[in-house]
Amino acid sequence: MNYEDCMKITINDSIADVLDRLPQLSAEDRWALLVEHLENVATEVDMDDVLMVPNFQKEQ
């Protein structure tokens, strides 16, 4: 799986989670959640803000 496929899966999963949460929120909170999530999805990722976790598995 390449980077593009991983990004698509991540975005689709996060949108599904947001949509599942909407019925539990008030109208104002729904609006705030949607705007914040859309901003996160639509904004280009600054790689300086991304945390990378190394693979600690021992190579054999």
N, CA, C and O atoms as a GROMACS GRO file, in nm:
protein
  240
    1MET      N    1   0.085  -0.117   0.000
    1MET     CA    2   0.000   0.000   0.000
    1MET      C    3   0.090   0.124   0.000
    1MET      O    4   0.185   0.132   0.078
    2ASN      N    5   0.060   0.217  -0.086
    2ASN     CA    6   0.143   0.337  -0.096
    2ASN      C    7   0.087   0.450  -0.009
    2ASN      O    8  -0.018   0.436   0.055
    3TYR      N    9   0.157   0.562  -0.008
    3TYR     CA   10   0.122   0.677   0.075
    3TYR      C   11  -0.017   0.731   0.042
    3TYR      O   12  -0.095   0.763   0.131
    4GLU      N   13  -0.047   0.740  -0.088
    4GLU     CA   14  -0.178   0.794  -0.131
    4GLU      C   15  -0.292   0.706  -0.079
    4GLU      O   16  -0.392   0.758  -0.031
    5ASP      N   17  -0.276   0.574  -0.089
    5ASP     CA   18  -0.380   0.484  -0.041
    5ASP      C   19  -0.398   0.497   0.109
    5ASP      O   20  -0.511   0.496   0.159
    6CYS      N   21  -0.288   0.508   0.183
    6CYS     CA   22  -0.295   0.526   0.328
    6CYS      C   23  -0.367   0.655   0.364
    6CYS      O   24  -0.448   0.658   0.457
    7MET      N   25  -0.338   0.762   0.292
    7MET     CA   26  -0.403   0.890   0.319
    7MET      C   27  -0.554   0.882   0.291
    7MET      O   28  -0.634   0.934   0.369
    8LYS      N   29  -0.592   0.818   0.182
    8LYS     CA   30  -0.734   0.804   0.149
    8LYS      C   31  -0.808   0.726   0.257
    8LYS      O   32  -0.917   0.764   0.299
    9ILE      N   33  -0.749   0.617   0.301
    9ILE     CA   34  -0.811   0.535   0.406
    9ILE      C   35  -0.824   0.614   0.535
    9ILE      O   36  -0.928   0.609   0.601
   10THR      N   37  -0.720   0.687   0.572
   10THR     CA   38  -0.721   0.767   0.694
   10THR      C   39  -0.828   0.875   0.689
   10THR      O   40  -0.902   0.895   0.786
   11ILE      N   41  -0.837   0.945   0.576
   11ILE     CA   42  -0.937   1.051   0.561
   11ILE      C   43  -1.078   0.993   0.564
   11ILE      O   44  -1.166   1.047   0.632
   12ASN      N   45  -1.100   0.884   0.493
   12ASN     CA   46  -1.233   0.822   0.492
   12ASN      C   47  -1.274   0.774   0.630
   12ASN      O   48  -1.388   0.792   0.671
   13ASP      N   49  -1.182   0.713   0.704
   13ASP     CA   50  -1.213   0.666   0.838
   13ASP      C   51  -1.243   0.782   0.933
   13ASP      O   52  -1.334   0.774   1.015
   14SER      N   53  -1.166   0.889   0.921
   14SER     CA   54  -1.188   1.003   1.010
   14SER      C   55  -1.320   1.071   0.980
   14SER      O   56  -1.389   1.117   1.072
   15ILE      N   57  -1.358   1.080   0.853
   15ILE     CA   58  -1.487   1.139   0.816
   15ILE      C   59  -1.602   1.052   0.868
   15ILE      O   60  -1.702   1.104   0.917
   16ALA      N   61  -1.588   0.920   0.856
   16ALA     CA   62  -1.691   0.830   0.908
   16ALA      C   63  -1.708   0.848   1.059
   16ALA      O   64  -1.820   0.848   1.109
   17ASP      N   65  -1.596   0.863   1.130
   17ASP     CA   66  -1.604   0.885   1.275
   17ASP      C   67  -1.674   1.017   1.308
   17ASP      O   68  -1.755   1.022   1.402
   18VAL      N   69  -1.645   1.121   1.233
   18VAL     CA   70  -1.709   1.251   1.256
   18VAL      C   71  -1.859   1.241   1.229
   18VAL      O   72  -1.940   1.291   1.307
   19LEU      N   73  -1.897   1.176   1.120
   19LEU     CA   74  -2.039   1.163   1.086
   19LEU      C   75  -2.114   1.080   1.190
   19LEU      O   76  -2.231   1.106   1.218
   20ASP      N   77  -2.048   0.979   1.246
   20ASP     CA   78  -2.111   0.899   1.351
   20ASP      C   79  -2.135   0.980   1.478
   20ASP      O   80  -2.229   0.954   1.553
   21ARG      N   81  -2.051   1.077   1.501
   21ARG     CA   82  -2.059   1.158   1.624
   21ARG      C   83  -2.163   1.270   1.616
   21ARG      O   84  -2.212   1.316   1.719
   22LEU      N   85  -2.197   1.314   1.496
   22LEU     CA   86  -2.284   1.431   1.478
   22LEU      C   87  -2.419   1.422   1.550
   22LEU      O   88  -2.461   1.522   1.609
   23PRO      N   89  -2.490   1.309   1.548
   23PRO     CA   90  -2.621   1.305   1.616
   23PRO      C   91  -2.614   1.328   1.766
   23PRO      O   92  -2.715   1.362   1.828
   24GLN      N   93  -2.498   1.312   1.825
   24GLN     CA   94  -2.483   1.327   1.970
   24GLN      C   95  -2.456   1.471   2.011
   24GLN      O   96  -2.453   1.502   2.131
   25LEU      N   97  -2.436   1.560   1.915
   25LEU     CA   98  -2.394   1.697   1.944
   25LEU      C   99  -2.506   1.798   1.918
   25LEU      O  100  -2.600   1.771   1.844
   26SER      N  101  -2.492   1.913   1.983
   26SER     CA  102  -2.585   2.023   1.956
   26SER      C  103  -2.552   2.085   1.820
   26SER      O  104  -2.447   2.056   1.762
   27ALA      N  105  -2.640   2.168   1.770
   27ALA     CA  106  -2.619   2.230   1.638
   27ALA      C  107  -2.489   2.310   1.633
   27ALA      O  108  -2.415   2.300   1.535
   28GLU      N  109  -2.461   2.388   1.737
   28GLU     CA  110  -2.337   2.467   1.740
   28GLU      C  111  -2.214   2.378   1.741
   28GLU      O  112  -2.116   2.404   1.671
   29ASP      N  113  -2.220   2.272   1.821
   29ASP     CA  114  -2.106   2.181   1.830
   29ASP      C  115  -2.086   2.104   1.700
   29ASP      O  116  -1.972   2.078   1.660
   30ARG      N  117  -2.196   2.068   1.633
   30ARG     CA  118  -2.184   2.000   1.503
   30ARG      C  119  -2.113   2.091   1.404
   30ARG      O  120  -2.022   2.048   1.332
   31TRP      N  121  -2.154   2.217   1.399
   31TRP     CA  122  -2.093   2.313   1.307
   31TRP      C  123  -1.943   2.328   1.337
   31TRP      O  124  -1.861   2.325   1.245
   32ALA      N  125  -1.908   2.343   1.463
   32ALA     CA  126  -1.767   2.360   1.500
   32ALA      C  127  -1.685   2.236   1.464
   32ALA      O  128  -1.574   2.248   1.412
   33LEU      N  129  -1.740   2.118   1.491
   33LEU     CA  130  -1.668   1.995   1.459
   33LEU      C  131  -1.647   1.980   1.309
   33LEU      O  132  -1.538   1.945   1.265
   34LEU      N  133  -1.751   2.007   1.230
   34LEU     CA  134  -1.738   1.995   1.085
   34LEU      C  135  -1.638   2.095   1.027
   34LEU      O  136  -1.558   2.060   0.941
   35VAL      N  137  -1.642   2.218   1.074
   35VAL     CA  138  -1.549   2.320   1.024
   35VAL      C  139  -1.406   2.283   1.061
   35VAL      O  140  -1.315   2.293   0.978
   36GLU      N  141  -1.385   2.242   1.185
   36GLU     CA  142  -1.251   2.206   1.229
   36GLU      C  143  -1.198   2.084   1.151
   36GLU      O  144  -1.083   2.082   1.109
   37HIS      N  145  -1.283   1.985   1.132
   37HIS     CA  146  -1.240   1.865   1.061
   37HIS      C  147  -1.212   1.896   0.914
   37HIS      O  148  -1.113   1.849   0.858
   38LEU      N  149  -1.297   1.975   0.852
   38LEU     CA  150  -1.274   2.012   0.712
   38LEU      C  151  -1.143   2.090   0.697
   38LEU      O  152  -1.070   2.071   0.600
   39GLU      N  153  -1.115   2.177   0.792
   39GLU     CA  154  -0.989   2.252   0.790
   39GLU      C  155  -0.870   2.157   0.798
   39GLU      O  156  -0.771   2.174   0.726
   40ASN      N  157  -0.879   2.057   0.884
   40ASN     CA  158  -0.770   1.960   0.898
   40ASN      C  159  -0.751   1.877   0.771
   40ASN      O  160  -0.638   1.849   0.732
   41VAL      N  161  -0.861   1.838   0.707
   41VAL     CA  162  -0.852   1.755   0.587
   41VAL      C  163  -0.805   1.836   0.467
   41VAL      O  164  -0.728   1.786   0.386
   42ALA      N  165  -0.850   1.961   0.455
   42ALA     CA  166  -0.822   2.041   0.336
   42ALA      C  167  -0.688   2.113   0.340
   42ALA      O  168  -0.638   2.157   0.236
   43THR      N  169  -0.629   2.126   0.458
   43THR     CA  170  -0.503   2.198   0.471
   43THR      C  171  -0.385   2.106   0.443
   43THR      O  172  -0.383   1.991   0.486
   44GLU      N  173  -0.288   2.157   0.370
   44GLU     CA  174  -0.169   2.078   0.340
   44GLU      C  175  -0.093   2.046   0.469
   44GLU      O  176  -0.083   2.130   0.558
   45VAL      N  177  -0.041   1.926   0.476
   45VAL     CA  178   0.031   1.882   0.596
   45VAL      C  179   0.171   1.940   0.596
   45VAL      O  180   0.245   1.927   0.498
   46ASP      N  181   0.207   2.003   0.706
   46ASP     CA  182   0.343   2.053   0.724
   46ASP      C  183   0.425   1.940   0.786
   46ASP      O  184   0.401   1.901   0.901
   47MET      N  185   0.519   1.887   0.714
   47MET     CA  186   0.595   1.771   0.760
   47MET      C  187   0.674   1.799   0.888
   47MET      O  188   0.714   1.705   0.956
   48ASP      N  189   0.696   1.925   0.922
   48ASP     CA  190   0.763   1.958   1.048
   48ASP      C  191   0.673   1.929   1.168
   48ASP      O  192   0.721   1.914   1.280
   49ASP      N  193   0.542   1.922   1.144
   49ASP     CA  194   0.445   1.896   1.251
   49ASP      C  195   0.411   1.748   1.266
   49ASP      O  196   0.337   1.710   1.356
   50VAL      N  197   0.464   1.664   1.176
   50VAL     CA  198   0.431   1.521   1.177
   50VAL      C  199   0.531   1.447   1.264
   50VAL      O  200   0.652   1.461   1.248
   51LEU      N  201   0.478   1.368   1.355
   51LEU     CA  202   0.564   1.286   1.440
   51LEU      C  203   0.589   1.152   1.372
   51LEU      O  204   0.494   1.085   1.331
   52MET      N  205   0.714   1.115   1.360
   52MET     CA  206   0.749   0.988   1.298
   52MET      C  207   0.793   0.891   1.407
   52MET      O  208   0.872   0.927   1.495
   53VAL      N  209   0.742   0.770   1.401
   53VAL     CA  210   0.778   0.667   1.499
   53VAL      C  211   0.866   0.566   1.427
   53VAL      O  212   0.826   0.507   1.326
   54PRO      N  213   0.986   0.546   1.479
   54PRO     CA  214   1.076   0.449   1.416
   54PRO      C  215   1.028   0.306   1.439
   54PRO      O  216   0.955   0.277   1.534
   55ASN      N  217   1.069   0.219   1.351
   55ASN     CA  218   1.038   0.077   1.365
   55ASN      C  219   1.148   0.014   1.450
   55ASN      O  220   1.264   0.009   1.408
   56PHE      N  221   1.113  -0.034   1.569
   56PHE     CA  222   1.211  -0.088   1.662
   56PHE      C  223   1.232  -0.238   1.649
   56PHE      O  224   1.300  -0.298   1.731
   57GLN      N  225   1.173  -0.299   1.546
   57GLN     CA  226   1.194  -0.440   1.528
   57GLN      C  227   1.339  -0.467   1.493
   57GLN      O  228   1.401  -0.392   1.417
   58LYS      N  229   1.392  -0.574   1.550
   58LYS     CA  230   1.531  -0.609   1.521
   58LYS      C  231   1.536  -0.677   1.386
   58LYS      O  232   1.457  -0.767   1.357
   59GLU      N  233   1.629  -0.634   1.304
   59GLU     CA  234   1.648  -0.697   1.174
   59GLU      C  235   1.729  -0.823   1.192
   59GLU      O  236   1.824  -0.828   1.270
   60GLN      N  237   1.690  -0.925   1.119
   60GLN     CA  238   1.762  -1.052   1.132
   60GLN      C  239   1.837  -1.085   1.006
   60GLN      O  240   1.903  -1.189   1.000
   0.00000   0.00000   0.00000
